[in-house]
């Protein structure tokens, strides 16, 4: 059967800050849930924290507070700590100076227990964010963090996790021993590797050094038998290189001699040719078309009339006609016309290679003018100096 009236179930004089809660209550009520400081439930020794929710009317009138108590029994049974450390305690207390165990709720691991006396523990910071908590007889090491239990709380509560200082010292010693053991294992492993590689690689090297030093005699000069074949090969290679250098110098001398002979031969042939006829040849050669010049090159290079006809796509009779016309155009007469043509073309090619230009004169005012700066303006074709001509 539903309640027909509200019944007060708690002595308001025992409710800390009741008037302040009523005065500041507002909507939405889920944002105004608050917790009280730790108190002792009336007629019991049970410590508890009250979680309250304001009761508000539609017009905003505050009719009171409702809620429930989070007591020691509820806190310890519903907040069992999932830890592998047996001796551990979790404490929910007010944010005040020091840690007052008598004003806090305690929880323990599922299979463990840590006795913490109901007294004020003094705090002292340690390294790595830890804090030392010291009582009259017992000391602890732990961590503390602020905790907002409800959205409407003005000040947070403090959650603290403690272990006995002796357990912390044992854990620290165990960690150091494990690190020391790991370092010793690494040192042992490193020493074993060094010993292994020394015996396998370094010692044979030292023995070989001692061996070659002993063979070297009283002076202690190393003597490497294994390097004798290599030394012999190196000496053979040095001799081969020396022979090649000598042969290279001889070949260079022969090439220079050949070039000198070629120049003398060319000069001799040049002297045998009438300068006026050579001048006529050069002038006529410049006037020839590309096809006629190709025929001359083929004739000088020894290409037969049949092969030349195939290359040009002409008949044999046409090629012969070309040859007769070329002899007539360049002014070659008499016997051995082909030989005369080869001598003139060879001389022309040599002058082109030697002076880097065309040796043939052109028609015009400047025909026969020397381009070589070593030639005077008075020199001309008739003097047959080693100058070349430009068009």
C-alpha positions as CSV (number, residue, x, y, z in Angstrom):
1,X,0.0,0.0,0.0
2,X,1.5,3.4,-1.0
3,X,2.6,6.0,1.5
4,X,-0.1,8.5,2.3
5,X,2.3,11.0,3.9
6,X,6.0,11.7,4.1
7,X,7.6,10.5,7.3
8,X,10.9,11.9,8.6
9,X,13.2,9.0,9.0
10,X,16.4,10.9,10.2
11,X,17.1,13.2,13.0
12,X,17.8,16.5,11.3
13,X,20.1,17.6,14.0
14,X,22.4,14.8,13.0
15,X,22.4,15.9,9.3
16,X,25.4,18.0,8.5
17,X,24.6,21.1,6.5
18,X,20.9,20.4,6.1
19,X,19.8,24.0,6.0
20,X,22.5,24.8,3.5
21,X,21.3,21.9,1.2
22,X,17.7,23.1,1.4
23,X,18.7,26.7,0.7
24,X,20.8,26.0,-2.4
25,X,18.7,23.1,-3.9
26,X,17.8,23.7,-7.5
27,X,16.8,21.9,-10.7
28,X,17.7,19.7,-12.4
29,X,17.9,17.5,-9.4
30,X,20.3,15.1,-11.0
31,X,22.8,17.9,-11.1
32,X,22.2,18.7,-7.4
33,X,22.9,15.3,-5.8
34,X,25.3,15.8,-2.9
35,X,27.2,13.8,-0.4
36,X,27.9,14.7,3.2
37,X,31.0,14.5,5.3
38,X,31.5,11.2,7.2
39,X,29.2,10.8,10.2
40,X,28.2,8.0,12.6
41,X,24.7,6.7,12.2
42,X,22.5,7.3,15.3
43,X,22.4,4.5,17.9
44,X,25.1,2.6,15.9
45,X,28.9,2.5,15.6
46,X,28.5,2.4,11.8
47,X,30.2,5.2,9.9
48,X,28.5,6.4,6.7
49,X,28.3,9.1,4.1
50,X,24.8,10.3,3.1
51,X,24.0,10.7,-0.6
52,X,21.1,13.2,-0.9
53,X,18.7,14.3,-3.6
54,X,16.4,17.4,-3.2
55,X,12.6,17.1,-3.4
56,X,11.3,20.0,-5.4
57,X,7.8,21.0,-6.4
58,X,6.7,22.2,-9.8
59,X,6.9,25.8,-8.6
60,X,10.4,25.2,-7.3
61,X,9.4,24.8,-3.7
62,X,11.9,22.7,-1.7
63,X,10.1,20.1,0.4
64,X,13.1,18.3,1.7
65,X,15.8,15.8,0.9
66,X,15.8,12.1,0.2
67,X,18.6,9.7,-0.4
68,X,20.5,6.8,1.2
69,X,23.5,6.1,3.4
70,X,26.8,4.6,2.1
71,X,27.9,2.9,5.3
72,X,31.1,1.0,6.1
73,X,29.5,-2.4,5.5
74,X,28.1,-1.4,2.1
75,X,31.3,0.2,1.0
76,X,33.6,-2.7,2.0
77,X,31.3,-5.3,0.4
78,X,30.6,-3.5,-2.9
79,X,34.1,-2.0,-3.5
80,X,36.3,-5.1,-3.1
81,X,39.7,-4.2,-4.5
82,X,40.8,-6.3,-7.6
83,X,44.5,-6.4,-6.6
84,X,47.1,-9.1,-6.4
85,X,48.5,-7.5,-3.3
86,X,46.9,-9.1,-0.2
87,X,47.8,-6.5,2.4
88,X,46.1,-3.4,0.9
89,X,43.5,-0.9,2.1
90,X,41.4,1.6,0.1
91,X,40.1,4.6,2.1
92,X,37.4,7.2,1.2
93,X,37.8,10.2,3.4
94,X,37.2,13.9,3.6
95,X,39.6,16.4,2.0
96,X,41.4,17.6,5.1
97,X,44.9,17.9,6.2
98,X,46.4,14.5,7.0
99,X,44.6,11.2,6.6
100,X,42.1,10.6,9.5
101,X,41.2,6.9,9.3
102,X,38.4,7.4,11.9
103,X,36.6,9.6,9.4
104,X,36.8,7.4,6.4
105,X,35.4,4.3,4.8
106,X,37.7,1.3,4.2
107,X,37.7,-1.5,1.6
108,X,40.1,-4.4,1.2
109,X,41.1,-7.0,-1.4
110,X,38.9,-10.1,-1.9
111,X,41.5,-12.5,-0.3
112,X,43.4,-10.1,1.9
113,X,43.3,-7.6,4.8
114,X,45.4,-4.7,5.9
115,X,44.9,-3.4,9.5
116,X,44.9,0.4,9.6
117,X,44.4,1.9,13.1
118,X,41.7,4.6,13.6
119,X,44.1,7.5,14.0
120,X,45.4,10.6,12.1
121,X,48.3,9.6,9.8
122,X,50.8,12.3,8.9
123,X,51.8,12.6,5.3
124,X,55.3,12.9,3.8
125,X,55.9,13.0,0.0
126,X,58.2,10.4,-1.5
127,X,59.6,9.9,-5.0
128,X,57.5,9.0,-8.1
129,X,54.3,10.5,-6.7
130,X,54.1,8.2,-3.6
131,X,53.3,9.4,-0.1
132,X,54.5,8.1,3.2
133,X,51.7,7.9,5.9
134,X,53.0,7.5,9.5
135,X,51.0,6.7,12.6
136,X,51.8,6.1,16.2
137,X,53.0,2.5,15.6
138,X,52.5,1.7,12.0
139,X,53.6,3.3,8.7
140,X,52.2,3.0,5.2
141,X,53.0,4.0,1.7
142,X,50.3,4.9,-0.8
143,X,48.7,7.1,-3.4
144,X,46.0,9.7,-3.0
145,X,43.6,11.2,-5.6
146,X,40.6,13.6,-5.3
147,X,37.2,12.0,-6.0
148,X,33.9,13.7,-6.8
149,X,31.2,11.3,-5.5
150,X,28.3,13.5,-6.7
151,X,27.8,16.3,-9.2
152,X,26.6,18.7,-6.6
153,X,29.5,18.3,-4.2
154,X,31.3,21.5,-3.4
155,X,34.6,19.8,-2.3
156,X,35.8,16.4,-3.4
157,X,36.5,13.4,-1.2
158,X,39.9,11.8,-1.2
159,X,40.6,8.2,-2.3
160,X,43.7,6.7,-0.8
161,X,45.3,3.3,-1.4
162,X,47.7,2.1,1.3
163,X,50.1,-0.8,1.8
164,X,52.3,-1.4,4.8
165,X,55.7,0.3,4.6
166,X,57.4,-3.0,5.3
167,X,55.7,-4.6,2.3
168,X,56.7,-1.6,0.1
169,X,60.3,-2.1,1.3
170,X,60.2,-5.8,0.4
171,X,58.7,-5.0,-3.0
172,X,61.4,-2.5,-3.6
173,X,64.1,-4.9,-2.6
174,X,62.6,-7.6,-4.8
175,X,62.5,-5.2,-7.8
176,X,66.2,-4.2,-7.2
177,X,67.2,-7.8,-6.9
178,X,65.4,-8.7,-10.2
179,X,67.1,-5.7,-11.9
180,X,70.5,-6.8,-10.4
181,X,70.0,-10.4,-11.5
182,X,69.1,-9.2,-15.0
183,X,72.2,-7.1,-15.2
184,X,74.3,-9.9,-14.0
185,X,72.8,-12.2,-16.6
186,X,73.5,-9.7,-19.3
187,X,77.1,-9.3,-18.0
188,X,77.5,-13.0,-18.0
189,X,76.1,-13.4,-21.4
190,X,78.4,-10.6,-22.7
191,X,81.4,-12.2,-21.1
192,X,80.6,-15.5,-22.6
193,X,80.2,-14.0,-26.1
194,X,83.5,-12.1,-25.7
195,X,85.2,-15.3,-24.6
196,X,83.7,-17.3,-27.5
197,X,84.6,-14.8,-30.2
198,X,88.1,-14.3,-28.7
199,X,88.8,-18.0,-28.8
200,X,87.4,-18.4,-32.3
201,X,88.7,-15.4,-34.1
202,X,91.0,-13.2,-32.1
203,X,93.3,-15.9,-30.7
204,X,94.1,-17.4,-34.1
205,X,95.0,-13.9,-35.3
206,X,97.4,-13.5,-32.4
207,X,98.9,-16.9,-33.0
208,X,99.4,-16.1,-36.7
209,X,101.1,-12.8,-35.8
210,X,103.5,-14.6,-33.4
211,X,104.2,-17.2,-36.1
212,X,105.1,-14.7,-38.8
213,X,107.2,-12.7,-36.3
214,X,109.2,-15.8,-35.3
215,X,109.8,-16.6,-39.0
216,X,111.1,-13.1,-39.5
217,X,114.2,-13.9,-37.4
218,X,115.9,-12.0,-34.7
219,X,114.9,-8.6,-36.1
220,X,111.3,-9.6,-35.7
221,X,110.3,-8.6,-39.3
222,X,107.1,-10.3,-40.3
223,X,107.3,-12.8,-43.0
224,X,104.0,-13.9,-44.7
225,X,104.4,-17.1,-46.6
226,X,100.8,-16.8,-47.9
227,X,101.5,-13.5,-49.5
228,X,104.5,-14.7,-51.6
229,X,102.3,-15.8,-54.6
230,X,100.4,-12.5,-54.4
231,X,103.7,-10.5,-54.2
232,X,105.0,-12.4,-57.3
233,X,101.8,-11.6,-59.2
234,X,102.1,-8.0,-58.3
235,X,105.7,-7.8,-59.5
236,X,104.6,-9.5,-62.8
237,X,101.8,-7.0,-63.2
238,X,104.2,-4.1,-62.6
239,X,106.6,-5.5,-65.3
240,X,103.6,-5.9,-67.7
241,X,102.6,-2.3,-67.0
242,X,106.1,-1.1,-67.7
243,X,106.2,-3.0,-71.0
244,X,102.9,-1.6,-72.0
245,X,104.1,2.0,-71.3
246,X,107.2,1.4,-73.3
247,X,105.2,-0.1,-76.2
248,X,102.8,2.9,-76.0
249,X,105.7,5.3,-76.3
250,X,107.1,3.4,-79.3
251,X,103.7,3.4,-80.9
252,X,103.4,7.2,-80.3
253,X,106.8,7.7,-82.0
254,X,105.7,5.5,-84.9
255,X,102.5,7.4,-85.3
256,X,104.4,10.7,-85.3
257,X,106.7,9.4,-87.9
258,X,103.8,8.2,-90.0
259,X,102.1,11.6,-89.7
260,X,105.4,13.3,-90.7
261,X,105.7,11.0,-93.7
262,X,102.1,11.6,-94.7
263,X,102.7,15.3,-94.6
264,X,105.9,15.0,-96.7
265,X,104.0,12.8,-99.2
266,X,101.1,15.2,-99.4
267,X,103.5,18.1,-99.8
268,X,105.3,16.2,-102.5
269,X,102.1,15.4,-104.3
270,X,101.0,19.0,-103.9
271,X,104.3,20.2,-105.4
272,X,103.7,17.8,-108.4
273,X,100.3,19.4,-109.1
274,X,100.2,22.5,-111.1
275,X,98.8,25.2,-108.8
276,X,96.7,26.7,-111.5
277,X,95.1,23.3,-112.2
278,X,94.5,22.7,-108.5
279,X,92.9,26.1,-108.3
280,X,90.6,25.3,-111.2
281,X,89.7,22.0,-109.5
282,X,88.8,23.6,-106.2
283,X,86.6,26.3,-108.0
284,X,84.9,23.7,-110.1
285,X,84.3,21.3,-107.1
286,X,82.4,24.0,-105.2
287,X,80.1,24.5,-108.2
288,X,79.2,20.8,-108.3
289,X,75.9,19.6,-106.9
290,X,75.4,17.1,-104.0
291,X,74.9,14.1,-106.3
292,X,78.1,14.9,-108.3
293,X,80.1,15.2,-105.1
294,X,78.7,11.9,-103.9
295,X,79.9,10.3,-107.2
296,X,83.4,11.8,-106.7
297,X,83.6,10.5,-103.1
298,X,82.6,7.0,-104.4
299,X,85.1,7.1,-107.2
300,X,87.9,8.2,-104.8
301,X,87.0,5.6,-102.2
302,X,87.1,2.8,-104.9
303,X,83.4,2.1,-105.3
304,X,82.8,0.3,-108.5
305,X,80.4,1.7,-111.2
306,X,78.0,-1.2,-110.7
307,X,77.7,-0.6,-106.9
308,X,77.5,3.1,-107.4
309,X,74.7,2.6,-109.9
310,X,72.8,0.5,-107.4
311,X,73.3,3.1,-104.7
312,X,72.1,6.0,-106.9
313,X,69.3,3.9,-108.5
314,X,70.7,4.7,-112.0
315,X,71.8,2.7,-114.9
316,X,75.4,1.9,-115.6
317,X,75.5,4.1,-118.6
318,X,74.3,7.0,-116.6
319,X,77.1,6.5,-114.0
320,X,79.7,6.4,-116.8
321,X,78.2,9.6,-118.2
322,X,78.4,11.2,-114.7
323,X,82.1,10.3,-114.5
324,X,82.9,11.8,-117.9
325,X,81.0,15.0,-117.1
326,X,82.8,15.2,-113.7
327,X,86.3,14.9,-115.3
328,X,85.3,17.6,-117.8
329,X,83.9,20.0,-115.1
330,X,86.9,19.8,-112.7
331,X,89.4,20.2,-115.5
332,X,91.1,16.7,-115.4
333,X,92.5,15.7,-118.8
334,X,95.0,13.2,-120.1
335,X,95.7,9.7,-118.9
336,X,95.1,8.3,-115.4
337,X,92.2,10.6,-114.8
338,X,91.0,8.6,-111.8
339,X,94.4,8.8,-110.2
340,X,94.6,12.6,-110.8
341,X,91.1,12.9,-109.2
342,X,92.2,10.9,-106.1
343,X,95.3,13.0,-105.6
344,X,93.4,16.3,-105.8
345,X,90.6,15.0,-103.5
346,X,93.0,13.6,-101.0
347,X,94.9,16.9,-100.9
348,X,91.7,18.8,-100.5
349,X,90.6,16.6,-97.6
350,X,93.9,16.9,-95.9
351,X,93.8,20.7,-96.1
352,X,90.2,20.7,-94.7
353,X,91.3,18.5,-91.8
354,X,94.5,20.5,-91.1
355,X,93.0,24.0,-91.3
356,X,89.4,23.3,-90.3
357,X,87.9,25.0,-93.4
358,X,87.2,24.7,-97.1
359,X,90.3,25.1,-99.2
360,X,88.4,25.9,-102.4
361,X,88.1,29.5,-103.6
362,X,84.8,31.1,-104.7
363,X,83.7,33.4,-107.4
364,X,83.8,37.0,-106.5
365,X,86.0,39.8,-105.4
366,X,87.5,37.9,-102.5
367,X,88.2,34.7,-104.3
368,X,91.7,33.5,-103.5
369,X,92.0,35.7,-100.4
370,X,93.9,34.0,-97.6
371,X,92.1,33.3,-94.4
372,X,95.1,32.0,-92.5
373,X,96.4,34.9,-90.4
374,X,99.9,33.9,-91.1
375,X,99.5,34.6,-94.8
376,X,100.0,38.1,-96.1
377,X,97.3,39.8,-98.2
378,X,99.7,39.6,-101.2
379,X,99.7,35.8,-101.1
380,X,97.4,34.1,-103.5
381,X,96.7,30.8,-105.1
382,X,99.6,31.2,-107.5
383,X,102.1,31.1,-104.6
384,X,100.5,27.8,-103.4
385,X,101.1,28.6,-99.7
386,X,99.5,26.4,-97.0
387,X,96.6,28.8,-96.7
388,X,93.0,27.9,-97.2
389,X,90.2,30.0,-98.8
390,X,86.7,31.0,-98.0
391,X,83.8,31.9,-100.2
